[in-house]
Amino acid sequence: MKSLNLYSKKLKGRGLLKEEDVDAALKEVRLALLEADVNFKVVKDFIQQIRERAVGKEVLESLSPAQQVIKIVHDELTALLGVANERIHLAPNPPTIIMMVGLQGSGKTTTSAKLARFSRERAGGRWLVAADLKRPAAIDQLIALGKQLDVLFFIPRRIRTPSQYVQMP
């Protein structure tokens, strides 16, 4: 959402959130969500909720109009994703399988290594499986993190396609 931050400079110095200002900011949010492969209907409903909350809203004294839009987006994301911390339920009969999905550069590989360490400490499990077939650097990062955290890892080097991956014995 770099472009939303850039757009926030345009909103500085305004006291009310005008419809055209909110729409321009939400265009950036919409694009970011769609680029992240969020379902179109979910994006549409989410943007509509933010728009309804934001248009005509008086800007809090401590915030700029741009910060007010960002705060509303944050509040709606929090409401959508939930505020409760959920414990990870490890399978009673291993393995516990956790699939990590997210944008490139969002910390999936590092988080996966931390989850493997958590699993090792709680239940004795400690395997990481490299399944990122598009980015060899992610596999190398997984190997380095696995070694650093004393976590075992499986790297299927000969596999090139997702269908080969799922057909492995």
C-alpha positions as CSV (number, residue, x, y, z in Angstrom):
1,M,0.0,0.0,0.0
2,K,2.9,2.3,-0.8
3,S,0.6,4.3,-3.1
4,L,-1.9,4.8,-0.3
5,N,0.9,6.4,1.7
6,L,1.8,8.6,-1.3
7,Y,-1.8,9.6,-1.7
8,S,-2.0,10.5,2.0
9,K,0.2,13.5,1.2
10,K,-2.6,14.8,-1.1
11,L,-5.2,14.7,1.7
12,K,-3.1,16.7,4.2
13,G,-4.8,19.9,5.5
14,R,-8.4,18.9,4.9
15,G,-11.0,18.7,7.7
16,L,-13.7,16.5,6.2
17,L,-13.3,13.3,4.2
18,K,-14.8,14.1,0.8
19,E,-16.3,11.5,-1.4
20,E,-13.7,11.9,-4.2
21,D,-10.8,11.8,-1.7
22,V,-12.1,8.6,-0.1
23,D,-12.7,7.0,-3.5
24,A,-9.2,7.8,-4.7
25,A,-7.7,6.3,-1.5
26,L,-9.9,3.3,-1.7
27,K,-8.9,2.7,-5.3
28,E,-5.4,2.0,-4.0
29,V,-6.8,-0.3,-1.3
30,R,-8.9,-2.1,-3.9
31,L,-5.9,-2.6,-6.2
32,A,-3.7,-3.9,-3.4
33,L,-6.3,-6.4,-2.3
34,L,-7.0,-7.6,-5.9
35,E,-3.3,-8.0,-6.5
36,A,-3.2,-10.1,-3.4
37,D,-5.8,-12.4,-5.0
38,V,-8.5,-11.5,-2.6
39,N,-11.9,-12.5,-4.0
40,F,-13.5,-9.7,-6.0
41,K,-16.8,-9.9,-4.0
42,V,-15.0,-9.7,-0.7
43,V,-13.0,-6.7,-2.0
44,K,-16.2,-5.0,-3.2
45,D,-18.0,-5.5,0.1
46,F,-15.0,-4.5,2.1
47,I,-14.4,-1.3,0.1
48,Q,-18.1,-0.4,0.4
49,Q,-18.0,-0.8,4.2
50,I,-15.0,1.5,4.4
51,R,-16.6,4.0,2.0
52,E,-19.8,4.2,4.1
53,R,-17.7,4.8,7.3
54,A,-15.4,7.3,5.7
55,V,-17.3,9.7,3.4
56,G,-18.3,12.9,5.2
57,K,-16.6,11.8,8.4
58,E,-15.0,14.6,10.4
59,V,-11.4,14.1,10.8
60,L,-10.2,13.6,14.4
61,E,-8.1,16.5,15.6
62,S,-5.1,14.3,16.2
63,L,-5.2,12.8,12.7
64,S,-4.8,14.1,9.2
65,P,-7.5,13.1,6.7
66,A,-5.1,10.6,5.2
67,Q,-4.5,9.1,8.6
68,Q,-8.2,9.0,9.2
69,V,-8.7,6.9,6.0
70,I,-5.9,4.6,7.0
71,K,-7.3,4.2,10.5
72,I,-10.7,3.3,9.0
73,V,-9.1,0.7,6.7
74,H,-7.1,-0.7,9.6
75,D,-10.3,-0.9,11.8
76,E,-12.2,-2.7,9.0
77,L,-9.3,-5.1,8.3
78,T,-9.2,-5.9,12.0
79,A,-13.0,-6.5,12.1
80,L,-12.8,-8.7,9.0
81,L,-9.8,-10.8,10.2
82,G,-10.8,-10.9,13.8
83,V,-9.2,-9.7,17.0
84,A,-8.9,-12.9,19.0
85,N,-5.7,-14.7,19.1
86,E,-6.2,-18.3,18.3
87,R,-3.9,-21.1,19.5
88,I,-2.4,-23.4,17.0
89,H,-3.9,-26.8,17.5
90,L,-1.3,-29.5,16.9
91,A,-2.7,-32.8,15.5
92,P,-2.9,-35.5,18.1
93,N,-1.4,-37.9,15.6
94,P,1.4,-36.1,13.7
95,P,2.0,-34.6,11.3
96,T,0.3,-31.2,11.9
97,I,0.2,-29.6,8.4
98,I,0.2,-25.8,8.2
99,M,0.1,-24.2,4.8
100,M,1.5,-20.7,4.6
101,V,0.1,-18.4,2.0
102,G,0.6,-14.7,1.5
103,L,2.2,-12.0,-0.6
104,Q,5.8,-12.3,-1.6
105,G,8.0,-10.7,1.1
106,S,5.4,-10.9,3.8
107,G,7.4,-13.2,6.1
108,K,6.0,-16.6,5.3
109,T,9.4,-18.4,5.3
110,T,10.5,-16.9,8.5
111,T,7.1,-17.5,10.2
112,S,7.2,-21.1,8.9
113,A,10.6,-21.7,10.6
114,K,9.3,-20.1,13.8
115,L,6.3,-22.4,13.7
116,A,8.5,-25.4,13.2
117,R,10.5,-24.4,16.3
118,F,7.3,-23.9,18.2
119,S,6.1,-27.4,17.1
120,R,9.4,-29.0,18.1
121,E,9.2,-27.4,21.6
122,R,5.6,-28.4,22.1
123,A,5.2,-31.7,20.4
124,G,8.6,-32.9,19.2
125,G,7.8,-32.3,15.6
126,R,10.2,-30.3,13.5
127,W,10.0,-30.6,9.8
128,L,9.8,-27.9,7.2
129,V,8.8,-28.7,3.6
130,A,9.8,-26.3,0.9
131,A,6.9,-25.9,-1.5
132,D,7.7,-22.6,-3.1
133,L,8.4,-23.7,-6.6
134,K,8.8,-20.2,-8.1
135,R,11.5,-18.8,-5.8
136,P,14.7,-20.7,-5.3
137,A,15.8,-18.0,-2.9
138,A,12.9,-18.9,-0.5
139,I,14.1,-22.5,-0.5
140,D,17.7,-21.3,0.4
141,Q,16.3,-19.1,3.1
142,L,14.3,-22.1,4.5
143,I,17.5,-24.2,4.6
144,A,19.4,-21.5,6.4
145,L,16.6,-20.9,8.9
146,G,16.2,-24.7,9.4
147,K,19.8,-25.0,10.3
148,Q,19.8,-22.0,12.5
149,L,16.8,-23.2,14.5
150,D,17.8,-26.9,14.4
151,V,14.7,-27.8,12.4
152,L,14.8,-30.6,9.8
153,F,13.7,-29.7,6.3
154,F,12.7,-31.5,3.1
155,I,13.7,-29.9,-0.2
156,P,12.3,-31.7,-3.3
157,R,14.9,-30.4,-5.8
158,R,13.8,-32.4,-8.8
159,I,10.2,-31.2,-8.6
160,R,9.3,-28.4,-11.0
161,T,5.5,-28.2,-11.1
162,P,2.7,-28.3,-8.5
163,S,1.2,-31.4,-10.0
164,Q,4.6,-33.3,-9.5
165,Y,4.6,-32.0,-6.0
166,V,1.3,-33.4,-5.0
167,Q,1.9,-36.7,-6.7
168,M,5.0,-37.4,-4.5
169,P,4.8,-40.7,-2.5
